[in-house]
Amino acid sequence: MESFYAFGEYVLKHSRHNEIPSDKVHIILNYPKIQWDDWAEYMATLTWFSGIPLSRGGSKTSHVIFAETIDEALNQSDKYDYAMISYIGSFYYSEHEDNIFEYFDEFCKSERTCRGHLLFHPKKQYGRLHPQTIFLNIKNWRNLGRPTFDNYTGKVIEYVRSESNVHDDYTPHWVKGGKEYKNVIHSEQAKFISDVLESGETILNFDKQRSVKFFCYPERRQSKTLDEERNRKSDIIYTVNNETLTQLPILDKKFDVIYAPASGQTSEYLYHIYGHKDTKLIIYDNNLNSLSWKQMVYCMASENNLKQIDKYFRNKGCIIDDCSYKPELVEKNESIYSRKQWFDDIYKIKPTFKQYDLLETTIDVDSSKTNLIYLSNIFSYNFAIHKYKIEDIHNRFIEYMNLPNTTIYGKNIFKDTVYNENSLR
């Protein structure tokens, strides 16, 4: 895309952001130290994509503002009470319950005015919050008289800071207002910081929040932490579904061909509900080990053998995800589609196994058949954004939705659940 503005426009046009009312907004800022190019677009993609909490319903529950500066964004934020502010190049992990969204919720309940990475260099005029990530209570900011985050010249309150630092000598664990005042010249955020401290509030540095995020410093054009993230082991075999089996709409129809990923029990469950006696089940996956796991399950289906199969793939270096971190979900899925039903279906189904990279090519369906393609979260999988631009991922998803005589169900790049049914043309 040709600009940061165009990137934001594309996201807002094709997603469902800002659809469901919320008092919270994610402000995404362009990074002033680099020109817009493919690298900058990648940095923006990281921040926007990782800033959508998948567990909370996708983009429709997430409000976003794209802006060049904090002041510009806040001028558009009158309907919000709280903001998480991010420079492009910020990345947020989303592992289970420990994530930036939970910490942001905690901050909102605290009613503090702000929290973030405190930078108070001893030799600088004044201190500030690094915009890689800032938690801001917009209500409090308005009550303070809407102080600017931009450069400020004028009187500010002296600060008192903790003797300890998070790291180096300029990252105090907290700062509070002193008793004296001084003048600053063109000092970034000085007016805002001074007004918060003058109100009697202590500003806290991030602590636990640091473990669920990182910042790439885009001007460096490389990031060791980012390299570790995008190159980390993705050879994961999901032996149990980590999403609810009843997500599909209740359809009063059967399909001639069902395409479903190898993970968990999804393929057999879909066959169980939407298959007829002549339905062809095609189990696909881009991960050959995941595909091999499902093939071995069909060859050796029994509880004892499943444990041996899992052990075999662990010994190969694969990560086995059995969803043990979501016991309530596992129990719910078991009540929907029991282990016994799963084995019974495995014994009678004769599936076809195929390796497909759905992001690389579109499946060539037989339009004379009624087809169901379950995409799961393949188009919203974290690793996709490291390989493809969001425009390319979205266009591929549209191709799937346009397949003739085909029903599509799954999450798109915007982390929204999509159901689309095309009749025979």
N, C-alpha and C positions, 0 to 999 in steps of 0.2 A: 504494500500500500504506500501511497506517495507521501503521507504525512501522519503525524500523531493524531491530528484532527480527523483524518480520513479513517484511521484505525478505530477511533472511538465511535465515529458515525456508523461504521460497518457493524460493530458489535451491538450497538443500541438498535440498529435497524433489524437485524436478523435474530436477536435473542428475545427473551421475554423479561429482561431487566426492567425494574421499576413498575411491574404489573400489579403486584400485591402490596398494598400500603405498608409502610414500615417507618419507624422513627430513626432507623440507622442507615447510613450510606457509606460506601467505600469510595473515597476520593483518590483517583489515580492520577499522579502528576508526571508530566514529561520531565526527562532528566536534562538539566540545563547545560551539562558539560559535554554533550555529544550532539552531533547532527543526526537527523533522522535518516536511517538506512535499514538494510535487512537485519543488522544486529540490534538496532534500537527497536525494530518491530518484534524481534524475538524477546527482548527484555520486557516490552509491553505485554506480550502474550503470557509470559511467565507470571507476571504480577496479576493481570486480569484473571487468568484461568485458575491459578492457585488460590485466588481470593474469593472463589465461589464455593461455599460449603455444600458439597454434594449431598450430605446427609440431611440437608434442610430444604430439599426440593428443587435445586437447580437455580437457574438465573431468575426465574419468576419471583423468588423470594428475596433476591439480592438487588439492592439499589446501587447504582454506579454513576459517578460524575467523572468525566475526563477533563482535565484542566492543565494549564501551563503553570499556575501558581496556586498557593493555598488561598490567597485573597480572592482570586478569580472563582475558585470552587465555592468558597463560603458565600459569595454573592448569589449562588444558585441553590443555597441550602436552607432556605427559610422554613421549609416543611419538615426538616430533620432536627433531631435532638442530639444525635451522636454521630461521630464520623471516625472511621479508620482511614488514615491518610498514608499513601504509599508512593514513593518514587518508583518508576518503572525500573526493573532489575531486582525488586524484592520478590522472594519466593517463600510461600507458606506451605509447610508440610500439613498433611491432613490425616495422619495415622490415628485411627480410632478416636478416643475421647480427648486426647491431649493435643489441642490445636489452637491456633490463633483466635478462632471464633469464640471458643469458651473463655479465653482470657479477655477478649473484648467485651463479652457479656458481663464478666465480673467487674470490669472497669465501669461499665455503664451503671451498674447497681451501686457502685461506690460513691457516685456523684462528685468525684474529683473532676477538676477542669481538664487536666491533661496528664499524659504519661508517655514516656518514650525513651529514646537514647539521649541522655543528657551529655552535652558537650560544653564544658566550661574550662577552656584552656586558660592557664594562669596568665599568659601573655596577651590574651585577646581582650577586647574592650568589655565584652559581656558574654553571656552564655546563650545557648539555643537548644532546640530539639532537632535531631537529625531527621529529615523527612523520609528516610527509608521506611519508617513506620512510626506514626504518631497516633495515639488514642486521644480524641478530643470531645469534650462535652460542649456541644454547640450552644445549648441553653445557657450555660455559665458564661461562655464567650460573649453571647449577646448581652447578658446582664452586666458584663464588664464594659460595655459600650462598643463592642465589635473592634477591639484593638487589631491593628495590622500585624501581619506576619512578615511583611516586607521590611526593607531597610528603614531604619528610624534614626532620626537625629533629635536629641532632646534629653530631658531629665529622666533618669531611671533610679529605682531603689537599689542600693547595694545588696548583695546577697551573702548569705552564710551557707557554707556547704559542708557536707560530711568530710571527715578526715580520710575516710576510706574511699576507694575507687573500685569500679567494676574491673577496669584494666587501665594501665598507664596512669598518668597523673591528671587527666582532664575529664574523667567519667565518674563524678561523685554519685554515691548511692542516693543522695537527696540534696535539694537546695531549698532554702527558705529566705524570707526577707530579713534584711538587717535594719539598722536604725538611721543610716545615712543615705544621702542621694548623691548622684554624680551625673555628668553629661556624657553622652555617647554620640558618635558621628557615623551615619550610614551603617548601623549595626543591625544585622538580620535578626528578626523576631524579638528585638530588645523591648519594644513597646508591649507586645503580648506577654512575654516572660515577666517583665516588671509589674504589669497590672495584676497578674496572677499572684505573684509574691506579695505585692502590696495589699492584696485582699486577705492576707494572713494564711494562705494555703502553702503547704509544703509540696513541692513537685518531686515525685519519685522516679527513679530510673527503672528501666525494665530489668527484671531478673529471670523468672521462669520463662517469660515470653521469648527470650533469646534462643531457647532450645527448639522452638517450633518454626523457625524462620532463618533465612539468611539473605544478605544483600550482595549483589554481584559487582558493585562499583563499575558501572558500564563503561566508563572511560578507559578502563584497563583492557577491555576487549577480550578478557578471559577471566575465568573464575574456577579455582580448584574445587570449591564446594559444589559449584554447578556441574562441573565435569563428573564429580563423584555421584551426584544425583542422577544425571542422565545416563551414566554408564553403570549404575548399580545393577545388581543381578535382577533381571526381570524374568528369570526362568521359574515362574511360580505355577504350581499346579493346585488349582482350587478343587479340593476333593468334596467339599460341601458348599452349598450355595450361601453366599454372603449377602444375598438380597431376598426379599420375600417372594415366594413362588406364586403368590396370587396377584402379582402386579399386572399381569395381562388382563385386558377387559374380558368379561364373560361373553363369548361369541357362540351364537347358535349355528355353528357351521363346522365342517370338517375340511381338511386340506389334503390335496394329493401328494404334495411334497412339503416337508418341513425341514428347514435349515436351522441348526442350533449349535452353539459352541460346546466344546467338550467338557467344560468345567461343571462340576457338581452333578446334580440330577435334572438339570433344566431340560435337556433334549428328551429324556424319557418322560418327564412330566408333560411336556407339550404334546408328545405323541399320545400319551394316556388320555389327554383331554380332547385333542383336535385331530387325532388320527382315525382313519377308517381301516377296514381290513386290507386295503391295497395301498395304503399310504407308504411313501418312501421317506425314510428318515436319513438325512445327510448331516452327519456330525462333522463340524469343521473346527479348525483352529489354526492360527499362525504358529503357535508354539508346538513343535513336533513332539516334545516330551509330554505335553498335556494330551495331545492326540493319542500318543502311544499308551499313556495311562488309561484312557478310556477304552482303547482296544483290549488292553490286558484285563480290564474289569469285565468286558464281555466274554473273554476267554476263560476267566477264572472266578466268576461271580460267586462269592460267599463271604461272610463276615471275616473269617480267619484269613482268607486269601487277600482280602482288601488290605489288611495290616501288612502282609508280606509285600504286596505291591507298593504300598507307601514307603516301606523300608527300602525297597529296591531303588526307587527314584530319589530318596534322600541320600542314599549311598552314591548316586550319580551326581550329587551336588545340587539337586533341585530343592526349592523351597516348597514344603507341603503346607498349604493353608486349609485347615479343617474348621475354620470359623469358631474355634473354641473361645475366642474373645467376645463372642455374641451368643451366649448360651440360650437366651430367651428366643432369639431368632431361629436357632437350630431346633429348639423344641417346637416352635410354631410351625416350621416347615415340615417337621416330622408328623405333626397332626394333620397337615394338609395332604402330604404324600409320604406315606410310611416307607420304612426300609423294605418291608415285605412287598409292598406294591412295586417298589423300584426293582427289586430282584425279579419279581414275576414278569414285569415288562421286559427286562433285559433278556430273560430266557426265551421270549417269543419274538423280539424285534431282530431283524437282520439289517443293520444300518450300513450305510456307505461312509467311509472315513476319508476326508479330504483336507489337505492343507490349503487354507485361503488366507491371504492378507487383504481384508476387506477395504483397507484404506488405500491399497495400491491399485486394485482392479475391482470392477463390479461383477458380481456373480451373473452368469448368463443363464437366466431361468428359461424354462419351457413354458411359453405363454399359453399353451393349450391345456396346461394343468393349473389348478389353484395352488398358489405357493404361499407359505408363511416363512419369513426370514426373521429370526429373533437376533437382534444385533447386540443385546445386552448393553454394556457400557463401553464397547470397543471404541466408539467415536469420541468418548469423553475420558479415555484412559490417559493417565498422566504422561506416559512415554510418547504418545502421539504428537504432542506439541513440540517435542525436541526434534522431530523428524519432518514435520509438515507445518505449513502455514495454516492459520485457522480458515482462511478463505478456501484453500484446497480441500481441507477436511470437510467443510460445510458443503462444498460443491459435490463431493463424492457422496455425501449423505443424501443430497437432493436426487442424485442419480438413482439411488436405491428406492427413494420414494416414488420415482417415476416408472419403475419396472411394471410391465403389464401383468394383470391378473395376479398381483402380489400384495400381500399384507406385510407391512413392516412394523416392527415394534422394537424400541430401544432408545437409548439416550444419545442426543446429538452433542456436538462440540460445546454447546452452551450448557450442558449438563441438564437439559430438559428432557423429560420423557415424551416420546413422540409415538403416536399410533396413526398409521396411514394405510388406507385400504384402496387399492385400484382394482376396478372390475376389468374384465376382458375387453380389449379394444378391437 
